Amino acid sequence: MSIMRRLLELWGVGRTVTSAAHPFTRLLMSMAAIAIFTAFAAMLVLLLSGGALWLGYLQLTASGIEPQIAILILGGIIFALLSAVVLCAQHYMRRMSSITQNILPKLFPASNNISHVADAFMDGLLSDAHSRP
């Protein structure tokens, strides 16, 4: 029996088992698979970017630039890239925050009252004990 046929049989058995599994279990398994693939992709991106930086350093030093200046140039490039990533992350965090602030009160109207109660509790907790009746 060939290896490909065995793999196909195992895949078929796996499909029948997962189709009978609870939907929440399938969701958890999908989330775990996504997390594993994301971690693997992040490691590959880090390896590729490290190799690109090393290649850039070698090209800069081979073209006659001093090693210290080559490191400064690459450091500036890294700083610019990290700044762009941080700005994009802040933009999407603000966007997500505004979406949740607009949607959550419509879905859960009681959440507005809870926040007012919590604010009043904290105001009373932080006020002076002498000003309380």
N, C-alpha and C positions, 0 to 999 in steps of 0.2 A: 504494500500500500504506500502510495507516495506521501510525501510530507504535506503537499498542498491539499490533498484530499483529507488528511487528518485535521489540518487547520480549519478547513471548511466545515467538517463535522463538529468540531469543538465550537466554532462560531454559531452553527445552527442550534446546538444544545444551549449555548449561552443565550441566544435570542429567545428560546422558549422559556428559559428560567426567568429572564428579566421581564418578559411580557406578563408572567404570572405574578411578579413581585408587586408589592405595594407602591403606589405612585410616589409617596414620600421617600421611600428607599431609593427609587430610581432618580428622584431629584437630587438626593444627597450624593449618589454615585456620580451623577453628571457634574455636580459642583466640585466634587473631589477630582474628577478627571480634568476639568477646566483649570483647577488650581495647579495640578501637576504639570499640565501642558504650558501654563503661563510661567511657572517657575523654570521649566526647561527652556522655554523661549527666552526668558530673561538671562539665563546663563549663556545661551548662545550669543545674544546681543552683546553681553559684557565681554565675551571672548573676542568677538569680531571687532568691537570698538577698541579693546586693548591692543589687538593686532594692528588696527589702523593707526593708532597713536604711535606704536613702535615703528611702523613703516614710515610714518610722517617724520618721526625723529631721525630715522636713518637717512631719509631723503634730504632733510634739512642739513644734517651734518655732512652728508656726501657732497652737497652743493657748496660747501665752504663756510657755512654759518657756524659760529662758535656754539659748543654744546649748551652753555648757559642761556644764550639767546634763543636757541631752539626750544629749550624747556620753557622759557617765558612765552614764546609764541604758542606752543601747544597748551600751556596753562591758560592763556587768554582765550583760545578756542574752546577749551573745556568750560571755562567760566561763562562764556557767551551761550554755549549750549545748555548748561545747567540753569542759567537765568531764564532762557526761553522755556524750558520745561517747567520751572517753578511758576512762571507767569501763566502758562497754559493751565497748570493744575489749579492755581488760584481762580482763574476765570471759570473753570468748570465747577469748582467748589461753590463759588458764588451763585452760579446758575442753578446748581442742585439745591442750594439753600433757599433761593427764591421760589423754586418750584415747590419745595416742601412747605414753605410758609404760605403759599397760595392754595395748595391742594389739601393739606391736612385739616385746616379749619372747616372746609366744605365736607370732607369725609367724616370727621369726628367733631361735631359742634361742641361737645363737652370739653374738648381740649382747651378752648379759649377760657372757659371758667376756671379750669384747673390752674392755668398759668397765672391768672389773677389771684387766686387763693394762695398759690405758692409765693407770689411777690408780696402779698400782704403779710404772710407768715414771716418771711425774711425781714421785712421792714420792722415788724414788731419784735423780732428776735434781736435785731441789731440796734434798736433804740435804747435809750437809757432806761434803767429800771425805775428811776424817780419820776419819770413822766407818765408812767402807767397808773391808772386809777386803783 
